[in-house]
Amino acid sequence: MEPGSYHSSLNDSITKIYRKANPQDVSNLNQEAKRIAKSLNLDNRIDQLAEHEAFISLKDHKENFANKPVCRQISPTKSDIVQISKHILDKVIKTIRTKTKVNLWKSTRDILQWYNSITDKPNHSFVVFEIVEFYPSITENLLLKALHYADQLHRITPEEINIILHARRTNVFSSNAQWRKKNNDSLFDIAMGSLDGAECCELVVCSLLSLLKPKYGNSLGLYTDDGLGAFNCPLRELENIKKDICKTFRENDLKITAEANKKNVNYLDVTLDLPTSSYRPVADPGGSPASGPPSNFPMCPFSKNMFFFHTSKKKKKKNETVSQVMTVLSNSEEILVIPIQYRSIHS
Protein backbone atom coordinates (compact mmCIF):
# COMPACT_ATOMS: atom_id res chain seq x y z
CA MET A 1 0.00 0.00 0.00
CA GLU A 2 1.32 3.42 -0.95
CA PRO A 3 1.89 5.93 1.89
CA GLY A 4 -0.82 8.23 0.55
CA SER A 5 -3.34 5.40 0.36
CA TYR A 6 -2.37 4.20 3.83
CA HIS A 7 -2.96 7.58 5.49
CA SER A 8 -6.22 8.00 3.61
CA SER A 9 -7.43 4.56 4.70
CA LEU A 10 -6.35 5.24 8.30
CA ASN A 11 -8.23 8.55 8.34
CA ASP A 12 -11.34 6.93 6.84
CA SER A 13 -11.20 4.13 9.41
CA ILE A 14 -11.00 6.60 12.31
CA THR A 15 -13.57 9.16 11.16
CA LYS A 16 -16.08 6.39 10.41
CA ILE A 17 -16.35 5.54 14.12
CA TYR A 18 -14.76 8.42 16.04
CA ARG A 19 -15.05 12.19 16.47
CA LYS A 20 -12.59 14.75 17.88
CA ALA A 21 -12.21 14.46 21.66
CA ASN A 22 -11.61 16.88 24.51
CA PRO A 23 -7.90 17.04 25.48
CA GLN A 24 -9.01 16.95 29.12
CA ASP A 25 -10.25 13.35 28.64
CA VAL A 26 -6.81 11.85 29.21
CA SER A 27 -6.30 13.76 32.46
CA ASN A 28 -9.67 12.55 33.74
CA LEU A 29 -8.83 8.95 32.82
CA ASN A 30 -5.50 9.16 34.60
CA GLN A 31 -7.18 10.47 37.75
CA GLU A 32 -9.69 7.62 37.73
CA ALA A 33 -6.93 5.07 37.14
CA LYS A 34 -5.00 6.56 40.05
CA ARG A 35 -7.98 6.06 42.37
CA ILE A 36 -8.36 2.42 41.29
CA ALA A 37 -4.63 1.74 41.65
CA LYS A 38 -4.59 3.29 45.12
CA SER A 39 -7.53 1.14 46.25
CA LEU A 40 -5.54 -1.94 45.16
CA ASN A 41 -2.28 -0.70 46.72
CA LEU A 42 -0.76 -0.55 43.24
CA ASP A 43 -0.40 3.22 42.91
CA ASN A 44 3.41 2.96 42.81
CA ARG A 45 3.27 0.43 39.96
CA ILE A 46 0.63 1.88 37.62
CA ASP A 47 1.77 4.36 34.97
CA GLN A 48 -0.27 7.08 33.32
CA LEU A 49 -2.04 6.42 30.02
CA ALA A 50 0.61 5.97 27.32
CA GLU A 51 -0.39 7.77 24.14
CA HIS A 52 0.41 5.75 21.01
CA GLU A 53 -0.62 6.47 17.42
CA ALA A 54 -3.30 4.24 15.92
CA PHE A 55 -2.51 2.27 12.77
CA ILE A 56 -4.23 -0.12 10.39
CA SER A 57 -3.49 -3.55 8.99
CA LEU A 58 -5.01 -5.20 5.97
CA LYS A 59 -7.46 -8.10 6.19
CA ASP A 60 -5.81 -9.89 3.29
CA HIS A 61 -7.58 -13.18 4.06
CA LYS A 62 -10.97 -11.75 3.06
CA GLU A 63 -12.61 -12.71 -0.23
CA ASN A 64 -12.22 -10.23 -3.09
CA PHE A 65 -9.40 -8.54 -1.15
CA ALA A 66 -7.54 -7.49 -4.32
CA ASN A 67 -10.52 -5.49 -5.60
CA LYS A 68 -11.93 -4.32 -2.26
CA PRO A 69 -9.27 -4.08 0.46
CA VAL A 70 -10.59 -4.14 4.02
CA CYS A 71 -8.65 -2.74 6.98
CA ARG A 72 -8.67 -3.29 10.72
CA GLN A 73 -7.81 -0.36 12.94
CA ILE A 74 -5.39 -1.05 15.80
CA SER A 75 -5.17 1.29 18.79
CA PRO A 76 -2.17 0.46 21.01
CA THR A 77 -3.06 3.16 23.58
CA LYS A 78 -3.98 1.46 26.84
CA SER A 79 -4.03 2.03 30.57
CA ASP A 80 -2.13 -0.30 32.90
CA ILE A 81 -5.49 -1.01 34.52
CA VAL A 82 -6.21 -3.09 31.41
CA GLN A 83 -3.81 -5.77 32.67
CA ILE A 84 -5.90 -6.15 35.83
CA SER A 85 -9.07 -6.31 33.73
CA LYS A 86 -7.56 -9.04 31.55
CA HIS A 87 -6.66 -11.10 34.62
CA ILE A 88 -10.26 -10.86 35.91
CA LEU A 89 -11.81 -11.71 32.53
CA ASP A 90 -9.46 -14.67 31.97
CA LYS A 91 -10.66 -16.29 35.20
CA VAL A 92 -14.32 -15.60 34.40
CA ILE A 93 -14.11 -17.03 30.86
CA LYS A 94 -12.26 -20.13 32.05
CA THR A 95 -15.06 -20.81 34.55
CA ILE A 96 -17.79 -20.29 31.94
CA ARG A 97 -16.13 -22.67 29.46
CA THR A 98 -15.70 -25.30 32.16
CA LYS A 99 -19.25 -25.09 33.51
CA THR A 100 -21.25 -24.59 30.30
CA LYS A 101 -19.11 -26.43 27.72
CA VAL A 102 -19.99 -23.80 25.11
CA ASN A 103 -17.93 -23.94 21.94
CA LEU A 104 -15.78 -20.88 22.47
CA TRP A 105 -12.88 -21.95 20.30
CA LYS A 106 -9.39 -20.60 20.95
CA SER A 107 -7.31 -22.60 18.47
CA THR A 108 -7.39 -24.80 15.41
CA ARG A 109 -7.05 -27.79 17.71
CA ASP A 110 -10.35 -26.85 19.44
CA ILE A 111 -12.10 -26.62 16.08
CA LEU A 112 -10.78 -29.97 14.87
CA GLN A 113 -11.83 -31.67 18.10
CA TRP A 114 -15.36 -30.36 17.52
CA TYR A 115 -15.29 -31.36 13.84
CA ASN A 116 -14.07 -34.87 14.63
CA SER A 117 -16.93 -35.31 17.10
CA ILE A 118 -19.52 -34.90 14.32
CA THR A 119 -20.97 -38.27 13.37
CA ASP A 120 -22.27 -39.04 9.87
CA LYS A 121 -20.50 -36.00 8.40
CA PRO A 122 -21.63 -36.52 4.75
CA ASN A 123 -25.26 -35.95 5.78
CA HIS A 124 -24.45 -32.70 7.57
CA SER A 125 -24.24 -29.19 6.16
CA PHE A 126 -22.43 -26.12 7.46
CA VAL A 127 -23.86 -22.77 8.48
CA VAL A 128 -21.09 -20.16 8.39
CA PHE A 129 -21.47 -16.69 9.88
CA GLU A 130 -19.34 -13.69 10.78
CA ILE A 131 -20.00 -10.80 13.15
CA VAL A 132 -19.55 -7.56 11.24
CA GLU A 133 -17.11 -5.11 12.89
CA PHE A 134 -17.35 -7.02 16.16
CA TYR A 135 -15.02 -4.96 18.37
CA PRO A 136 -16.52 -1.50 17.69
CA SER A 137 -20.08 -2.91 17.67
CA ILE A 138 -19.98 -4.01 21.32
CA THR A 139 -21.84 -1.42 23.37
CA GLU A 140 -21.52 -0.79 27.08
CA ASN A 141 -25.01 -2.22 27.56
CA LEU A 142 -24.10 -5.44 25.73
CA LEU A 143 -20.95 -5.89 27.81
CA LEU A 144 -22.91 -5.30 31.01
CA LYS A 145 -25.43 -7.94 29.93
CA ALA A 146 -22.56 -10.37 29.34
CA LEU A 147 -21.10 -9.55 32.77
CA HIS A 148 -24.50 -10.12 34.39
CA TYR A 149 -24.71 -13.52 32.68
CA ALA A 150 -21.16 -14.38 33.77
CA ASP A 151 -21.86 -13.34 37.37
CA GLN A 152 -24.32 -16.24 37.63
CA LEU A 153 -21.46 -18.66 37.01
CA HIS A 154 -18.49 -16.83 38.50
CA ARG A 155 -18.87 -14.17 41.16
CA ILE A 156 -17.81 -10.74 39.86
CA THR A 157 -17.59 -8.02 42.50
CA PRO A 158 -18.71 -4.41 41.87
CA GLU A 159 -15.07 -3.35 42.17
CA GLU A 160 -14.07 -5.80 39.42
CA ILE A 161 -16.87 -4.54 37.16
CA ASN A 162 -15.63 -1.00 37.76
CA ILE A 163 -12.11 -2.05 36.74
CA ILE A 164 -13.37 -3.74 33.56
CA LEU A 165 -15.46 -0.70 32.59
CA HIS A 166 -12.62 1.73 33.32
CA ALA A 167 -10.35 -0.32 31.06
CA ARG A 168 -12.90 0.27 28.29
CA ARG A 169 -12.64 4.06 28.56
CA THR A 170 -9.98 5.35 26.25
CA ASN A 171 -9.25 7.66 23.35
CA VAL A 172 -7.65 6.98 19.99
CA PHE A 173 -4.63 9.06 19.00
CA SER A 174 -3.90 9.90 15.38
CA SER A 175 -2.38 12.84 13.49
CA ASN A 176 -1.64 14.76 16.71
CA ALA A 177 -5.30 14.63 17.74
CA GLN A 178 -7.46 12.72 20.20
CA TRP A 179 -10.57 10.87 19.05
CA ARG A 180 -13.51 9.36 20.93
CA LYS A 181 -16.41 7.10 19.86
CA LYS A 182 -19.35 8.89 18.26
CA ASN A 183 -22.64 9.01 20.19
CA ASN A 184 -20.82 7.97 23.36
CA ASP A 185 -20.22 10.30 26.29
CA SER A 186 -18.61 7.70 28.57
CA LEU A 187 -15.55 7.07 26.33
CA PHE A 188 -16.56 3.39 26.20
CA ASP A 189 -14.65 1.60 23.47
CA ILE A 190 -13.34 -1.90 22.82
CA ALA A 191 -10.44 -1.11 20.56
CA MET A 192 -8.47 -3.68 18.63
CA GLY A 193 -5.01 -3.71 20.13
CA SER A 194 -6.28 -3.46 23.69
CA LEU A 195 -4.71 -6.07 25.97
CA ASP A 196 -8.11 -7.36 27.12
CA GLY A 197 -10.13 -6.62 23.98
CA ALA A 198 -10.20 -10.27 22.90
CA GLU A 199 -11.38 -11.31 26.38
CA CYS A 200 -14.25 -8.80 26.25
CA CYS A 201 -15.29 -10.25 22.89
CA GLU A 202 -15.03 -13.80 24.21
CA LEU A 203 -17.23 -12.92 27.18
CA VAL A 204 -19.90 -11.53 24.83
CA VAL A 205 -19.59 -14.64 22.65
CA CYS A 206 -20.12 -16.87 25.69
CA SER A 207 -23.31 -15.02 26.60
CA LEU A 208 -24.62 -15.27 23.03
CA LEU A 209 -23.77 -18.97 22.78
CA SER A 210 -25.69 -19.51 26.02
CA LEU A 211 -28.80 -18.24 24.20
CA LEU A 212 -28.29 -20.64 21.28
CA LYS A 213 -27.08 -23.72 23.18
CA PRO A 214 -30.56 -24.77 24.50
CA LYS A 215 -31.77 -25.04 20.88
CA TYR A 216 -28.71 -26.35 19.08
CA GLY A 217 -26.50 -27.93 21.74
CA ASN A 218 -22.88 -28.15 20.63
CA SER A 219 -23.73 -27.99 16.94
CA LEU A 220 -22.20 -24.53 16.58
CA GLY A 221 -19.43 -22.38 18.03
CA LEU A 222 -17.35 -19.28 17.47
CA TYR A 223 -13.73 -18.26 17.24
CA THR A 224 -13.91 -14.55 18.14
CA ASP A 225 -16.15 -13.15 15.35
CA ASP A 226 -16.19 -16.23 13.08
CA GLY A 227 -19.02 -18.69 13.68
CA LEU A 228 -19.57 -22.20 12.36
CA GLY A 229 -22.29 -24.78 12.81
CA ALA A 230 -22.96 -28.26 11.39
CA PHE A 231 -26.50 -29.65 11.16
CA ASN A 232 -28.13 -32.79 9.80
CA CYS A 233 -31.47 -31.44 8.56
CA PRO A 234 -33.38 -30.49 5.39
CA LEU A 235 -32.50 -27.29 3.54
CA ARG A 236 -35.62 -25.42 4.69
CA GLU A 237 -34.83 -26.17 8.34
CA LEU A 238 -31.21 -25.19 7.76
CA GLU A 239 -32.33 -21.79 6.42
CA ASN A 240 -34.56 -21.34 9.48
CA ILE A 241 -31.58 -22.06 11.74
CA LYS A 242 -29.54 -19.45 9.89
CA LYS A 243 -32.35 -16.90 10.30
CA ASP A 244 -32.66 -17.71 14.01
CA ILE A 245 -28.91 -17.19 14.53
CA CYS A 246 -29.12 -13.84 12.71
CA LYS A 247 -32.13 -12.85 14.83
CA THR A 248 -30.33 -13.69 18.10
CA PHE A 249 -27.36 -11.50 17.21
CA ARG A 250 -29.55 -8.71 15.83
CA GLU A 251 -31.51 -8.58 19.10
CA ASN A 252 -28.18 -7.90 20.80
CA ASP A 253 -27.30 -5.06 18.41
CA LEU A 254 -24.84 -7.11 16.40
CA LYS A 255 -24.97 -7.56 12.65
CA ILE A 256 -23.82 -10.82 11.06
CA THR A 257 -23.41 -12.18 7.58
CA ALA A 258 -24.37 -15.84 7.19
CA GLU A 259 -24.40 -18.63 4.62
CA ALA A 260 -26.14 -21.99 4.89
CA ASN A 261 -25.97 -25.38 3.15
CA LYS A 262 -22.21 -25.41 2.62
CA LYS A 263 -20.48 -28.78 2.38
CA ASN A 264 -16.91 -27.55 2.77
CA VAL A 265 -15.48 -24.39 4.29
CA ASN A 266 -12.17 -22.69 4.93
CA TYR A 267 -12.24 -21.93 8.63
CA LEU A 268 -9.18 -20.17 10.06
CA ASP A 269 -6.28 -22.14 8.58
CA VAL A 270 -8.08 -25.41 7.87
CA THR A 271 -10.40 -26.66 5.14
CA LEU A 272 -13.22 -28.82 6.52
CA ASP A 273 -14.83 -31.16 4.00
CA LEU A 274 -18.01 -32.96 5.08
CA PRO A 275 -18.57 -35.23 2.01
CA THR A 276 -15.16 -36.88 2.53
CA SER A 277 -15.17 -36.51 6.35
CA SER A 278 -11.71 -34.96 6.08
CA TYR A 279 -9.75 -31.79 6.75
CA ARG A 280 -6.53 -30.29 5.43
CA PRO A 281 -4.50 -27.07 5.63
CA VAL A 282 -5.88 -24.17 3.63
CA ALA A 283 -4.21 -24.06 0.22
CA ASP A 284 -4.00 -21.17 -2.21
CA PRO A 285 -7.08 -20.39 -4.39
CA GLY A 286 -5.55 -22.14 -7.38
CA GLY A 287 -5.49 -25.43 -5.54
CA SER A 288 -1.72 -25.86 -5.67
CA PRO A 289 0.49 -25.40 -2.65
CA ALA A 290 3.51 -23.85 -4.29
CA SER A 291 4.56 -20.85 -6.34
CA GLY A 292 4.70 -18.14 -4.01
CA PRO A 293 4.07 -18.06 -1.30
CA PRO A 294 0.40 -17.92 -2.37
CA SER A 295 -1.93 -15.38 -0.81
CA ASN A 296 -3.55 -17.63 1.77
CA PHE A 297 -0.72 -20.00 2.57
CA PRO A 298 1.10 -17.68 5.03
CA MET A 299 -1.98 -18.04 7.23
CA CYS A 300 -0.96 -21.67 7.66
CA PRO A 301 2.71 -21.62 8.74
CA PHE A 302 5.10 -24.54 8.98
CA SER A 303 4.26 -25.28 12.64
CA LYS A 304 0.56 -25.48 11.79
CA ASN A 305 1.22 -27.86 8.93
CA MET A 306 3.24 -30.05 11.26
CA PHE A 307 0.23 -29.99 13.60
CA PHE A 308 -1.95 -31.31 10.78
CA PHE A 309 0.69 -33.93 10.04
CA HIS A 310 0.58 -35.23 13.60
CA THR A 311 -3.22 -35.11 13.98
CA SER A 312 -4.15 -36.59 10.62
CA LYS A 313 -5.31 -40.18 10.92
CA LYS A 314 -4.72 -41.09 7.30
CA LYS A 315 -1.26 -41.75 5.95
CA LYS A 316 -2.18 -40.31 2.56
CA LYS A 317 -3.23 -37.01 4.12
CA LYS A 318 0.00 -36.90 6.14
CA ASN A 319 2.05 -37.34 2.98
CA GLU A 320 0.07 -34.62 1.19
CA THR A 321 0.67 -32.19 4.05
CA VAL A 322 4.42 -32.85 4.22
CA SER A 323 4.69 -32.54 0.43
CA GLN A 324 2.77 -29.27 0.47
CA VAL A 325 4.94 -27.75 3.19
CA MET A 326 8.23 -28.80 1.64
CA THR A 327 7.20 -27.47 -1.79
CA VAL A 328 6.44 -24.04 -0.38
CA LEU A 329 9.63 -23.95 1.68
CA SER A 330 11.83 -25.05 -1.20
CA ASN A 331 10.39 -22.32 -3.47
CA SER A 332 10.93 -19.57 -0.91
CA GLU A 333 14.00 -17.38 -1.35
CA GLU A 334 13.91 -16.39 2.33
CA ILE A 335 14.17 -19.86 3.88
CA LEU A 336 17.02 -22.33 3.81
CA VAL A 337 15.54 -25.82 3.57
CA ILE A 338 17.58 -28.58 5.17
CA PRO A 339 16.43 -32.06 4.05
CA ILE A 340 15.72 -34.34 6.99
CA GLN A 341 15.21 -38.07 6.84
CA TYR A 342 12.33 -39.31 8.97
CA ARG A 343 12.38 -42.86 10.29
CA SER A 344 9.59 -44.64 12.09
CA ILE A 345 10.31 -45.39 15.76
CA HIS A 346 9.10 -48.92 15.05
CA SER A 347 11.51 -49.56 12.18
JOPE-V398189 format. One record per residue. N is the residue number from 1. SS is DSSP state (H for helix, E for strand, - for the rest). D_LAST is the distance of its C-alpha to the last C-alpha in Angstrom with 2 decimals. Layout:
n->[N,N]
ss->[SS,SS]
d_last->[D_LAST,D_LAST]
This chain:
n->[1,2,3,4,5,6,7,8,9,10,11,12,13,14,15,16,17,18,19,20,21,22,23,24,25,26,27,28,29,30,31,32,33,34,35,36,37,38,39,40,41,42,43,44,45,46,47,48,49,50,51,52,53,54,55,56,57,58,59,60,61,62,63,64,65,66,67,68,69,70,71,72,73,74,75,76,77,78,79,80,81,82,83,84,85,86,87,88,89,90,91,92,93,94,95,96,97,98,99,100,101,102,103,104,105,106,107,108,109,110,111,112,113,114,115,116,117,118,119,120,121,122,123,124,125,126,127,128,129,130,131,132,133,134,135,136,137,138,139,140,141,142,143,144,145,146,147,148,149,150,151,152,153,154,155,156,157,158,159,160,161,162,163,164,165,166,167,168,169,170,171,172,173,174,175,176,177,178,179,180,181,182,183,184,185,186,187,188,189,190,191,192,193,194,195,196,197,198,199,200,201,202,203,204,205,206,207,208,209,210,211,212,213,214,215,216,217,218,219,220,221,222,223,224,225,226,227,228,229,230,231,232,233,234,235,236,237,238,239,240,241,242,243,244,245,246,247,248,249,250,251,252,253,254,255,256,257,258,259,260,261,262,263,264,265,266,267,268,269,270,271,272,273,274,275,276,277,278,279,280,281,282,283,284,285,286,287,288,289,290,291,292,293,294,295,296,297,298,299,300,301,302,303,304,305,306,307,308,309,310,311,312,313,314,315,316,317,318,319,320,321,322,323,324,325,326,327,328,329,330,331,332,333,334,335,336,337,338,339,340,341,342,343,344,345,346,347]
ss->[-,-,H,H,H,H,H,H,H,H,H,H,H,H,H,H,H,E,E,E,-,-,-,H,H,H,H,H,H,H,H,H,H,H,H,H,H,H,H,-,-,-,-,-,-,-,-,-,-,E,-,-,E,-,E,E,E,E,-,-,-,-,-,-,-,-,-,-,-,-,E,E,E,E,-,-,-,E,-,-,H,H,H,H,H,H,H,H,H,H,H,H,H,H,H,H,H,H,H,H,-,-,-,E,-,-,-,H,H,H,H,H,H,H,H,H,-,-,-,-,H,H,H,-,E,E,E,E,E,E,E,-,-,H,H,H,H,-,-,H,H,H,H,H,H,H,H,H,H,H,H,-,-,-,-,-,-,H,H,H,H,H,H,H,H,H,H,-,E,-,-,E,E,E,-,-,E,E,E,E,E,-,-,-,-,-,-,E,-,-,-,-,-,-,-,-,H,H,H,H,H,H,H,H,H,H,H,H,H,H,H,H,H,H,H,H,-,-,-,E,E,E,E,-,-,E,E,E,E,E,E,-,-,-,H,H,H,H,H,H,H,H,H,H,H,H,H,H,H,H,-,-,-,-,-,E,E,E,E,E,E,E,-,E,E,E,E,-,-,E,E,E,E,-,-,-,-,E,E,E,E,-,-,-,-,-,-,-,-,-,-,-,-,-,-,-,H,H,H,-,-,H,H,H,H,H,H,H,H,H,H,-,-,-,H,H,H,H,H,H,H,H,H,H,H,H,H,H,H,H,-,-,-,-,-,-,-,-,-,-,-,-,-,-,-,-,-]
d_last->[52.31,55.52,57.24,60.22,58.14,56.14,59.32,60.84,57.82,57.77,61.49,61.17,58.36,60.50,63.86,62.40,61.77,63.76,67.36,68.91,68.93,71.42,70.63,71.63,68.57,66.31,68.83,69.07,65.29,65.12,67.87,66.12,62.83,64.80,66.22,62.80,61.32,64.32,63.99,60.38,61.40,59.30,62.22,61.34,57.78,58.40,59.34,61.59,60.29,58.58,59.76,57.10,57.56,55.92,53.69,51.92,48.50,47.74,45.98,44.19,41.88,44.92,45.75,48.40,47.93,49.04,52.37,52.95,51.36,51.16,51.24,50.49,52.86,51.49,53.92,52.60,55.87,55.30,56.93,55.15,56.08,53.32,50.71,52.41,52.52,48.79,48.09,50.34,48.89,45.26,46.13,48.10,45.42,42.73,45.09,45.88,42.26,41.57,44.72,45.00,41.39,42.70,40.23,40.90,37.72,36.77,33.48,31.31,29.13,32.34,33.15,29.80,29.99,33.45,32.44,29.60,32.19,34.38,34.40,35.45,34.97,36.38,39.72,39.98,41.58,41.52,44.52,44.06,46.62,47.33,49.96,52.24,52.87,51.56,52.26,55.91,56.60,56.12,59.62,60.76,61.74,58.29,56.61,59.15,58.41,54.69,55.57,57.84,55.05,52.64,55.31,55.16,51.56,51.61,54.91,55.97,59.09,61.91,61.16,57.54,58.78,61.23,58.47,56.35,59.42,60.49,57.08,57.78,61.05,60.62,61.89,60.20,61.18,61.50,63.94,65.80,66.58,65.60,64.70,64.60,63.63,66.37,68.27,66.93,69.21,66.74,64.34,61.55,58.55,54.79,53.85,50.45,49.38,50.73,48.42,48.88,49.51,46.15,46.78,50.23,48.77,46.13,48.92,50.92,47.91,47.45,51.12,50.98,47.88,49.78,52.44,50.03,47.73,50.36,50.50,46.95,44.77,41.37,41.59,42.21,41.59,42.16,40.52,43.68,45.83,43.35,43.44,41.40,41.92,40.53,42.92,43.11,46.78,49.24,50.07,53.48,52.05,49.38,52.21,54.09,51.12,50.96,54.72,54.48,51.83,54.10,57.09,55.42,54.64,58.03,59.81,58.17,59.37,56.04,55.63,52.44,51.36,49.49,47.99,47.23,45.50,42.56,39.38,37.15,37.74,36.54,36.61,36.01,32.88,31.40,32.46,32.77,33.15,34.60,34.83,31.07,30.26,28.09,28.24,27.24,28.36,31.94,32.25,35.41,38.35,37.75,34.42,32.48,30.42,31.56,34.86,35.99,35.06,36.55,38.96,36.80,33.40,34.29,34.64,30.88,29.49,26.02,25.34,26.45,24.23,21.21,22.63,22.71,19.13,18.08,20.71,20.39,19.30,18.95,16.21,19.12,20.97,18.14,17.98,21.79,22.03,19.82,21.77,25.00,24.48,23.51,26.49,28.89,27.74,27.92,31.43,32.72,34.99,34.68,30.95,29.01,25.57,22.93,19.91,16.62,13.20,10.77,7.02,5.28,5.63,3.80,0.00]
